[in-house]
Amino acid sequence: MNREIPDEILKEKNYEVYTTDNFGTPLIQKVAPKLRATTGEEKVVDSLEDVVLKTVEDGMTVSFHHHFREGDYVFNKVMRIIIDHGFKNLTLAPSSLTNVMNDIVVEAIEKGVVTNITSSGMRGSLGDAVSHGALKNPVIFRSHGNRARAIETGAIKIDVAFLGVPNSDAMGNANGMDGATAFGSLGYALMDAQYAQTVVLVTDNIKPYPNTPASIKQTQVDYVVKVDAVGNPDKIGSGATRFTKDPKELKIAKTVNEVITHSEYFKDGFSFQTGSGGAALAVTRFLRQSMIDNQIKASFALGGITKPTIDLLEEGLVDKVMDVQDFDKGAAESMHQNKSQQEIDASWYADPANKGAMVDALDVVILSALEIDTKFNVNVMSGSDGVIRGAIGGHQDAATAKLTIISAPLVRGRIATIVPDVTTAVTPGDSIDVLVTEVGIAINPKRKDLLESLSKVPGVPVYTIEELQQMAQEKVGTPKPLEFNDRVVALIEYRDGSLIDVIKEVKD
């Protein structure tokens, strides 16, 4: 990867550096939480504050899920209690951190309440604060599959998981599909429910016992807390599930569809993951028409799910939807009604350290990038200014597909997307097969089969990635080199737990 990683980080954290995207078949030891057996008494508690004070201690690791996305109420409710009661040296271990969580986490950092964070990503004021050295210890960024691996193997030991759910009975049987605040799949939260030492469900809807279907089960739950509202489901897709009208994004989407349909993988029974951005949703629409025209059906669609993907399921163009999270209300509502929309946890989705993840069977994936370099390495974590403003999500995990396509414009504003070296390496170039831009495509030289099959697609110019990088540079010029302090503020793990890069403190 040709990345600079300080020796002291490797020694202190006992890391190995990334060497390959092939996980292999090692023998894995998993862990199990200790628990206190109960005799069937109801677990409902009226006071969230009482439960926090009963379960949280200094130095603990606390976790949350991000399925409510920008509509989450639970995280801030719990963190306000933790801050106001003066807990110290906590580790935050959420599945990811959204913008609605930023301000209270910055406050917790400033007051010494939170000194460690592991997450899929962060943005906004929190990303800026961490990038400028606010947090005592480096953040550890993990993909969704790697977080599942780390929880299962004990690298992340969750003391208390606070999990917002739209319904639960008095014993803790809960799902994400029913209720006024339903958000669909509980895929990321299922890991916390299974492995946390103490599990606290927070809900605004107590249902009669037994509440089924139960994604989280009473055998896993210690407390059920009733609150006024756990979230706003209208905001779970904020800014994500929009249909693009941008000519550049539409051109990229059409070209992505051309790449897919002219590849050997576009055949009856293929599988795909498209994502939630504007261009990705446009790809889904173009792909739908190509599937109809060629009388091709997909075996499954994977990942974070949107309404356009559900439409394919309902039209009979996709047999199964394997759903780890829902990006919009349409996808969330469908899970309650459609038996072919299967809820999966993050381990089933993408953990490399189990007996087979869904990404292992994935044919085609379309992913985005903040930057991609001439070695096909991708950055989805930091901006061109070095400030943290993204998330790994399932990027590394899904990139193990047979055909991994990066869709990105040549430039964004006055900033090049294709660069000689990415600011932060997140997904290795070994995993990337094709880059699609509005001017044409670049194919990873190691994919000689794709060079042959895609070199004569009408209307799709093929360039080397070096040529595309030069085009981008000619548009925006050569950027001023970034300056960083020596202090490491974040670690980027690969999905196998090895260290692929670090982020250093931005100079003021």
NUTOR-226804 format. One line per field, with one value per residue (C-alpha): residue number from 1; residue in one letter; y negated, x negated, z negated. Coordinates in steps of 0.25 Angstrom, whole numbers. Example, Ala and Ser with C-alpha at 12.3 -4.5 7.8 and 13.67 -1.06 7.14 Angstrom:
// NUTOR-226804
n [1, 2] $
res [A, S] $
c2 [18, 4] $
c1 [-49, -55] $
c3 [-31, -29] $
// end
This chain:
// NUTOR-226804
n [1, 2, 3, 4, 5, 6, 7, 8, 9, 10, 11, 12, 13, 14, 15, 16, 17, 18, 19, 20, 21, 22, 23, 24, 25, 26, 27, 28, 29, 30, 31, 32, 33, 34, 35, 36, 37, 38, 39, 40, 41, 42, 43, 44, 45, 46, 47, 48, 49, 50, 51, 52, 53, 54, 55, 56, 57, 58, 59, 60, 61, 62, 63, 64, 65, 66, 67, 68, 69, 70, 71, 72, 73, 74, 75, 76, 77, 78, 79, 80, 81, 82, 83, 84, 85, 86, 87, 88, 89, 90, 91, 92, 93, 94, 95, 96, 97, 98, 99, 100, 101, 102, 103, 104, 105, 106, 107, 108, 109, 110, 111, 112, 113, 114, 115, 116, 117, 118, 119, 120, 121, 122, 123, 124, 125, 126, 127, 128, 129, 130, 131, 132, 133, 134, 135, 136, 137, 138, 139, 140, 141, 142, 143, 144, 145, 146, 147, 148, 149, 150, 151, 152, 153, 154, 155, 156, 157, 158, 159, 160, 161, 162, 163, 164, 165, 166, 167, 168, 169, 170, 171, 172, 173, 174, 175, 176, 177, 178, 179, 180, 181, 182, 183, 184, 185, 186, 187, 188, 189, 190, 191, 192, 193, 194, 195, 196, 197, 198, 199, 200, 201, 202, 203, 204, 205, 206, 207, 208, 209, 210, 211, 212, 213, 214, 215, 216, 217, 218, 219, 220, 221, 222, 223, 224, 225, 226, 227, 228, 229, 230, 231, 232, 233, 234, 235, 236, 237, 238, 239, 240, 241, 242, 243, 244, 245, 246, 247, 248, 249, 250, 251, 252, 253, 254, 255, 256, 257, 258, 259, 260, 261, 262, 263, 264, 265, 266, 267, 268, 269, 270, 271, 272, 273, 274, 275, 276, 277, 278, 279, 280, 281, 282, 283, 284, 285, 286, 287, 288, 289, 290, 291, 292, 293, 294, 295, 296, 297, 298, 299, 300, 301, 302, 303, 304, 305, 306, 307, 308, 309, 310, 311, 312, 313, 314, 315, 316, 317, 318, 319, 320, 321, 322, 323, 324, 325, 326, 327, 328, 329, 330, 331, 332, 333, 334, 335, 336, 337, 338, 339, 340, 341, 342, 343, 344, 345, 346, 347, 348, 349, 350, 351, 352, 353, 354, 355, 356, 357, 358, 359, 360, 361, 362, 363, 364, 365, 366, 367, 368, 369, 370, 371, 372, 373, 374, 375, 376, 377, 378, 379, 380, 381, 382, 383, 384, 385, 386, 387, 388, 389, 390, 391, 392, 393, 394, 395, 396, 397, 398, 399, 400, 401, 402, 403, 404, 405, 406, 407, 408, 409, 410, 411, 412, 413, 414, 415, 416, 417, 418, 419, 420, 421, 422, 423, 424, 425, 426, 427, 428, 429, 430, 431, 432, 433, 434, 435, 436, 437, 438, 439, 440, 441, 442, 443, 444, 445, 446, 447, 448, 449, 450, 451, 452, 453, 454, 455, 456, 457, 458, 459, 460, 461, 462, 463, 464, 465, 466, 467, 468, 469, 470, 471, 472, 473, 474, 475, 476, 477, 478, 479, 480, 481, 482, 483, 484, 485, 486, 487, 488, 489, 490, 491, 492, 493, 494, 495, 496, 497, 498, 499, 500, 501, 502, 503, 504, 505, 506, 507, 508] $
res [M, N, R, E, I, P, D, E, I, L, K, E, K, N, Y, E, V, Y, T, T, D, N, F, G, T, P, L, I, Q, K, V, A, P, K, L, R, A, T, T, G, E, E, K, V, V, D, S, L, E, D, V, V, L, K, T, V, E, D, G, M, T, V, S, F, H, H, H, F, R, E, G, D, Y, V, F, N, K, V, M, R, I, I, I, D, H, G, F, K, N, L, T, L, A, P, S, S, L, T, N, V, M, N, D, I, V, V, E, A, I, E, K, G, V, V, T, N, I, T, S, S, G, M, R, G, S, L, G, D, A, V, S, H, G, A, L, K, N, P, V, I, F, R, S, H, G, N, R, A, R, A, I, E, T, G, A, I, K, I, D, V, A, F, L, G, V, P, N, S, D, A, M, G, N, A, N, G, M, D, G, A, T, A, F, G, S, L, G, Y, A, L, M, D, A, Q, Y, A, Q, T, V, V, L, V, T, D, N, I, K, P, Y, P, N, T, P, A, S, I, K, Q, T, Q, V, D, Y, V, V, K, V, D, A, V, G, N, P, D, K, I, G, S, G, A, T, R, F, T, K, D, P, K, E, L, K, I, A, K, T, V, N, E, V, I, T, H, S, E, Y, F, K, D, G, F, S, F, Q, T, G, S, G, G, A, A, L, A, V, T, R, F, L, R, Q, S, M, I, D, N, Q, I, K, A, S, F, A, L, G, G, I, T, K, P, T, I, D, L, L, E, E, G, L, V, D, K, V, M, D, V, Q, D, F, D, K, G, A, A, E, S, M, H, Q, N, K, S, Q, Q, E, I, D, A, S, W, Y, A, D, P, A, N, K, G, A, M, V, D, A, L, D, V, V, I, L, S, A, L, E, I, D, T, K, F, N, V, N, V, M, S, G, S, D, G, V, I, R, G, A, I, G, G, H, Q, D, A, A, T, A, K, L, T, I, I, S, A, P, L, V, R, G, R, I, A, T, I, V, P, D, V, T, T, A, V, T, P, G, D, S, I, D, V, L, V, T, E, V, G, I, A, I, N, P, K, R, K, D, L, L, E, S, L, S, K, V, P, G, V, P, V, Y, T, I, E, E, L, Q, Q, M, A, Q, E, K, V, G, T, P, K, P, L, E, F, N, D, R, V, V, A, L, I, E, Y, R, D, G, S, L, I, D, V, I, K, E, V, K, D] $
c2 [0, -9, -16, -22, -16, -19, -7, -11, -10, 4, 8, 1, 7, 20, 18, 25, 17, 20, 29, 36, 35, 50, 54, 69, 79, 77, 84, 73, 73, 66, 61, 61, 51, 54, 53, 53, 63, 57, 65, 58, 46, 34, 25, 12, 0, -14, -22, -23, -30, -19, -9, -17, -19, -4, 1, -9, -10, -18, -12, -4, -2, -6, -3, -8, -5, -16, -10, -23, -31, -46, -43, -36, -41, -30, -33, -47, -43, -33, -42, -54, -45, -40, -54, -60, -49, -51, -37, -37, -30, -23, -16, -19, -7, -10, -4, -18, -32, -41, -56, -57, -51, -60, -72, -63, -54, -66, -71, -57, -58, -72, -67, -55, -46, -39, -36, -25, -23, -12, -14, -12, -27, -41, -55, -69, -76, -63, -59, -73, -72, -58, -63, -74, -65, -67, -52, -46, -33, -30, -26, -12, -12, 2, 6, 13, 26, 24, 18, 31, 39, 30, 32, 47, 49, 40, 29, 20, 24, 17, 15, 8, 7, -3, 1, -8, 1, -3, 8, 18, 27, 27, 38, 31, 38, 27, 24, 12, 14, 10, -3, -18, -19, -6, -7, 8, 17, 17, 23, 16, 16, 31, 32, 23, 31, 44, 41, 29, 32, 24, 21, 9, 7, -7, -7, -16, -4, 8, 19, 31, 43, 50, 40, 47, 47, 45, 40, 37, 48, 48, 57, 46, 34, 29, 16, 10, -5, -12, -26, -36, -34, -27, -33, -40, -30, -41, -44, -31, -34, -49, -53, -39, -33, -44, -42, -50, -60, -64, -61, -57, -47, -41, -39, -32, -23, -20, -16, -8, 0, 2, 8, 17, 22, 24, 32, 48, 46, 40, 53, 60, 62, 51, 43, 29, 17, 3, -6, -19, -31, -39, -32, -18, -19, -23, -11, -3, -9, -7, 8, 11, 7, 15, 27, 26, 25, 37, 45, 46, 48, 46, 57, 46, 32, 28, 18, 5, 6, -5, -6, -4, 9, 13, 10, 20, 30, 27, 28, 41, 37, 40, 53, 49, 36, 38, 26, 22, 7, -1, -15, -20, -18, -10, 1, 1, 3, 14, 23, 24, 29, 37, 51, 50, 38, 45, 38, 41, 37, 31, 44, 51, 39, 37, 43, 50, 58, 67, 79, 71, 56, 51, 42, 55, 59, 44, 43, 28, 16, 1, -8, -22, -30, -43, -40, -29, -28, -23, -10, -9, -11, -17, -28, -29, -35, -48, -61, -67, -76, -64, -65, -53, -54, -40, -25, -12, -6, 7, 1, 11, 23, 21, 18, 33, 35, 42, 28, 16, 3, -11, -22, -36, -49, -53, -66, -71, -86, -90, -77, -65, -52, -44, -47, -41, -37, -37, -45, -33, -18, -11, -1, 5, 5, 20, 20, 10, 14, 2, -13, -20, -35, -44, -44, -29, -17, -12, 3, 9, 15, 28, 30, 34, 41, 28, 20, 30, 30, 15, 9, 9, 4, -6, -20, -16, -21, -13, -21, -17, -22, -31, -38, -41, -46, -55, -60, -63, -71, -79, -84, -88, -89, -83, -84, -90, -78, -76, -78, -69, -68, -55, -51, -40, -43, -31, -17, -11, 4, 14, 24, 34, 25, 22, 7, 1, -14, -24, -39, -49, -62, -73, -86, -99] $
c1 [0, -12, -6, -14, -10, -18, -25, -20, -6, -8, -15, -6, 7, 1, 5, 1, 0, 10, 4, 15, 30, 31, 35, 32, 38, 31, 37, 45, 48, 61, 65, 78, 83, 85, 100, 108, 120, 134, 146, 156, 160, 163, 151, 159, 153, 159, 146, 135, 127, 128, 124, 112, 107, 110, 102, 91, 77, 65, 56, 67, 70, 84, 90, 102, 107, 109, 122, 130, 119, 122, 135, 128, 133, 128, 113, 114, 124, 114, 101, 108, 110, 96, 90, 98, 94, 79, 75, 61, 52, 63, 61, 72, 74, 86, 89, 87, 88, 98, 98, 109, 100, 88, 90, 92, 80, 71, 76, 73, 59, 56, 61, 53, 65, 61, 47, 48, 57, 58, 68, 71, 69, 72, 74, 77, 73, 68, 60, 54, 51, 44, 36, 30, 27, 38, 39, 29, 27, 28, 41, 42, 50, 55, 64, 78, 72, 60, 68, 76, 63, 57, 69, 69, 55, 54, 46, 58, 64, 77, 81, 94, 102, 114, 122, 134, 145, 159, 166, 163, 171, 168, 158, 150, 155, 154, 152, 150, 162, 175, 179, 179, 164, 161, 148, 147, 135, 128, 116, 105, 112, 113, 98, 99, 111, 104, 90, 92, 90, 103, 114, 124, 135, 141, 155, 167, 177, 179, 186, 193, 185, 179, 176, 173, 166, 154, 141, 136, 140, 143, 131, 122, 129, 127, 135, 147, 149, 161, 159, 168, 161, 149, 147, 153, 154, 156, 141, 135, 132, 129, 120, 118, 129, 131, 133, 122, 126, 111, 106, 92, 98, 108, 96, 88, 100, 103, 88, 88, 100, 92, 81, 90, 98, 85, 78, 79, 86, 99, 107, 119, 117, 106, 105, 103, 101, 104, 104, 112, 106, 113, 104, 106, 121, 120, 112, 123, 133, 124, 121, 136, 139, 127, 132, 145, 140, 131, 141, 130, 134, 125, 124, 122, 119, 111, 107, 114, 127, 135, 149, 144, 138, 151, 158, 149, 153, 168, 167, 160, 147, 140, 143, 138, 134, 123, 125, 115, 121, 132, 129, 143, 157, 161, 151, 154, 169, 167, 160, 172, 180, 170, 165, 154, 148, 139, 133, 118, 108, 95, 88, 96, 95, 80, 71, 59, 57, 69, 74, 78, 83, 93, 82, 75, 85, 87, 85, 86, 85, 85, 78, 74, 61, 56, 43, 37, 22, 14, 13, 28, 27, 40, 42, 56, 52, 45, 46, 36, 33, 29, 42, 50, 63, 68, 70, 64, 78, 78, 68, 57, 66, 74, 62, 58, 69, 66, 68, 65, 69, 65, 74, 68, 67, 54, 54, 64, 64, 49, 44, 39, 45, 35, 21, 7, 8, 21, 21, 25, 25, 38, 41, 29, 27, 26, 41, 45, 48, 53, 54, 66, 66, 74, 63, 60, 55, 42, 40, 30, 19, 20, 33, 29, 42, 50, 40, 44, 59, 61, 51, 61, 74, 81, 80, 71, 57, 46, 34, 23, 25, 13, 19, 32, 23, 16, 30, 34, 21, 22, 36, 33, 17, 8, 13, 4, -2, 5, -2, 0, -5, -12, -1, 8, 23, 29, 26, 32, 34, 36, 47, 38, 33, 20, 16, 17, 14, 14, 20, 11, 15, 18, 9, 17] $
c3 [0, -2, -14, -25, -39, -51, -58, -72, -67, -62, -75, -85, -78, -74, -60, -47, -34, -23, -13, -5, -2, -3, -17, -16, -25, -39, -51, -59, -74, -77, -91, -98, -109, -123, -128, -140, -139, -142, -146, -136, -143, -135, -131, -128, -135, -135, -137, -126, -136, -147, -137, -132, -147, -150, -138, -134, -141, -138, -128, -121, -106, -102, -89, -80, -66, -55, -49, -52, -45, -46, -53, -65, -79, -88, -86, -91, -103, -108, -106, -113, -125, -125, -123, -134, -144, -141, -136, -131, -121, -114, -100, -90, -81, -72, -58, -53, -57, -50, -49, -60, -70, -67, -77, -89, -86, -85, -98, -104, -99, -104, -118, -118, -118, -105, -103, -92, -80, -70, -59, -44, -42, -46, -40, -43, -56, -62, -50, -51, -66, -65, -53, -61, -73, -82, -86, -96, -88, -73, -68, -62, -49, -45, -33, -37, -35, -43, -54, -54, -54, -65, -74, -72, -75, -87, -81, -84, -98, -100, -114, -112, -99, -98, -86, -82, -76, -71, -79, -90, -100, -115, -113, -102, -89, -79, -64, -55, -46, -55, -61, -58, -59, -50, -42, -37, -38, -52, -45, -52, -66, -66, -68, -81, -86, -84, -90, -100, -115, -118, -107, -110, -100, -99, -93, -91, -89, -99, -92, -98, -101, -93, -82, -69, -60, -69, -63, -77, -87, -102, -104, -101, -108, -122, -123, -115, -117, -112, -107, -99, -86, -81, -67, -55, -44, -33, -35, -34, -19, -20, -8, -4, 4, 15, 30, 37, 48, 49, 64, 59, 49, 59, 70, 59, 56, 70, 72, 59, 65, 78, 71, 63, 75, 84, 73, 72, 58, 65, 66, 60, 45, 43, 30, 27, 17, 22, 10, 7, 13, 25, 36, 29, 29, 44, 47, 41, 50, 63, 58, 56, 71, 76, 67, 74, 88, 86, 78, 67, 52, 40, 29, 18, 15, 3, -7, -11, -4, 3, 9, 23, 19, 13, 26, 33, 23, 25, 40, 39, 45, 31, 24, 10, 3, -8, -17, -27, -28, -21, -16, -14, -19, -7, -9, -24, -22, -12, -22, -30, -18, -9, -13, -2, -9, -19, -31, -33, -44, -41, -42, -32, -23, -23, -34, -28, -41, -40, -32, -20, -18, -8, -1, 2, 12, 18, 33, 35, 26, 29, 19, 17, 14, 8, 15, 24, 27, 39, 31, 30, 15, 10, -1, -7, -20, -19, -11, -2, -14, -23, -32, -35, -28, -24, -27, -23, -24, -16, -6, -9, -11, 2, 10, 10, 20, 34, 41, 32, 39, 33, 38, 37, 44, 50, 40, 30, 31, 31, 25, 32, 29, 36, 30, 30, 16, 7, -6, -14, -9, -12, -2, 5, 20, 21, 18, 29, 43, 51, 49, 56, 58, 67, 78, 78, 70, 65, 63, 53, 61, 53, 59, 73, 76, 73, 82, 93, 91, 88, 98, 110, 103, 111, 105, 93, 95, 88, 82, 73, 59, 60, 72, 64, 53, 63, 68, 54, 51, 63, 59, 45, 44, 34, 20, 9, 1, -13, -26, -38, -52, -56, -65, -60, -62, -55, -51, -38, -40, -28, -30, -35, -47, -40, -40, -26, -29, -40, -40, -46, -53, -43, -45, -48] $
// end
